[in-house]
Amino acid sequence: MSVLIGRSTRLMVQGLGTEGQNQIRRSLAYGTTVVAGVHPSFRGGAEFEGFPVFDTAEEAVAATEPNVCIIFVPAPGAADAILENVAAGVRLIVCITEGVPVHDMVRVRAALARSKSRLIGPNCPGLITPAAKCRVGIMPSAVFKPGRVGVVSRSGTLVYEAVDQLTRLGIGQSSCVGVGGDPIIGASQAEALEMFNRDRATDAVVLIGEIGGTAEQASADYIERHMTKPVVAFVAGATAPPGRRMGHAGAIIEGHSGTAAAKLEALSAAGATISRSPADIGLTMQRALREHGLLKA
Amino acid sequence: MKIHEYQAKSILAAHGVPVPRGVAVTTAEEAGEAAAGLGGKVVVKAQIHAGGRGKGRLVAAQARTAAMYRRLEADPAATEGGVTGRRVGGVRLAGSAARAQAEAAKILGKFLVTHQTGPEGKQVQRLLIEEQSAIAGEYYAAVLIDGALGTPVMIVSTEGGQAIEEVAERTPEAIVRVPIDPEAGFPAYRGRQLAKQLGMPQPVVMRAGALFAGLYRAFLAADASLAEINPFVVTADNRVLAVDAKLSIDDNAAFRQPVASLRDKSEENAMEIMAEEAGIGSYVKLDGNIGCMVNGAGLAMATMDTIMLAGGEPANFLDIGTVNRVQLVEDALHIINLDPGVRAILINIFGGMARVDVVAEGLVAAVNKYGITHPIVVRLNGSNVEEGRRIIEASGLEFLLADDLGTAARLAVEAAG
């Protein structure tokens, strides 16, 4: 058991530019099953690293039956690639691409609502399930360790940061999901929490939020109503000056609900344990696991 | 990306939203001519990328410190270093062309300080000269993206001409929020329904419906993250007019929008532009003394948080993005080093797609090239970290090495004094 990806994952990669090639090599080296590539008019021939490369997702799906697609297509064509995978019936689509226009994502969300596909991202680090050696993303696999703590984050680099702290304390991870930092994304934090809540391989979850938007409030609502496992939460940007854009389009303070204080208050009231400093995420989880008898003192 | 009011109005007008007749000018003489062409009775409006212009304060020179700004704010009679606390707004009425020219001369070149500009204000380099309208009623309309819904929403209100967040707090019932199905769009009949819902006078229902539909078309065509008309008015002769407008274009859509002709770089921080031209993901200048270079917006914010919790203050936010170019790292460190407020530098890189060895190479090159003397705390982890650490050690340069985020922040705060 794991969240979204695992031993049965058959990965397809769309967008075999330099970065797509580098990252898929790393996933292969980690032990992930890659069954196909999609890259229209690919100059590298009909094969890459031992898997076939197709011009369209439709052909790739018919020939190789992938159940997950990772997208590295540059921003101007990224939404088109997502729509292509939705049309091809791929169940899980992970879009790494940063800088996708928000109006394109409006169309993508409408198409997703009518389909059976689920989208993670865009502007995300992807997913990893260490025990299954399954890496559908761009994360540095060396810091991950198989275990029973799940990680959900809007930010990619903060996944690595939190995981590094956990691993150093000997606490492994069941799966990690970077949901993405843009204003419109596919699966939300709350949906990721729900998957971890149901996952029998997960004992507890680290939730990493950010200023801007209202996704953390939705997570708090889910935690309060349904979560049966301990959640440790951190919200980045508590000290960011109001009104300034801090990179992620989503990280703009809009009204009171966008502030770190409002998000932390909601999460804390819902029963999550708050880590005030990003440097203490691992220690806070260690304490929470001990308190719940999930880790020997 | 923010654009000026006159540019927003021209985009809205192209999509069928009625706007007052007006001309954008850069000199007082042009203002006078424009006013004459519009019949003499005009509004002179400062064009800066900030709201609250009417209630702003026009000053001859920039308030140099936040403390000075606060003193002037508290005492309108005070004068300090050529800057007065007297409130003179950036939007003025003129009854004749000569009067318009005189008002323009008073505004151009001055700094307009509003609640959105910060204490330094923004220099007024352009004015919009517009015909006056006989206003019978003021309303609000905007379209923006609702991230949670994943669709645009139209927000309208009978309380036009005020800050909408204040209206939301005071009289939430005066605001109507309409999610828009992207496939159905926002046809004019929906606009007419909305006009009825707002209780607008019967003779303007048709025109108001067209205004709402035009606003949505402009929002789509411009790849806007926000398109706002505040206020739009009903005139004494039952016309509707967008009297003030604001439009922000999604930076991610820059590749397909005419941003080169719409952007006004003089409204932006020079160092932020320099960072952008170097290809740095995002740079925001702040007031502290610890320069930061981080990969990823989330980690960059978290690094700032850690510095603050350790008792320090960041001099900037810098998300270098995906670094796989040595030159990018050199430029980033150079830009941090140019900030006179910086006393120490903290490098926090957790490589995923970004490669740590490339960062290390860039750091060493930048320190040698620019002779950087500030203490530099380096925390490297992730992709190719061993190679990165080896490059740092082999350089023979004095870096303060940290293994984790907490230690790195503590060392940087100590080094900055």
Interface residues (C-beta under 8 A of the other chain):
Chain A: E19 Q23 A75 P76 I96 E98 G99 V100 P101 V102 H103 M105 V106 R107 R109 A110 P125 G137 I138 M139 P140 A142 V143 S153 R154 S155 G156 T157 L158 Y160 E161 D164 Q165 R168 G181 P183 I184 I185 S188 I208 E210 I211 G213 T214 A215 A218 F234 A236 G237 A238 T239 A240 P241 G243 R244 R245 M246 G247 H248 A249 G250 A251 G255 R276 S277 P278 A279 D280
Chain B: Q116 I145 G147 A148 G150 T151 P152 E165 A168 D181 P182 E183 L220 D223 S225 D250 D251 N252 A253 F255 R256 G281 S282 V284 L286 V294 N295 G296 A297 G298 L299 A300 M301 A302 T303 M304 D305 T306 I307 M308 L309 P314 F317 D319 G321 T322 F350 G351 G352 M353 N381 G382 S383 V385 D404 L405 G406 A409
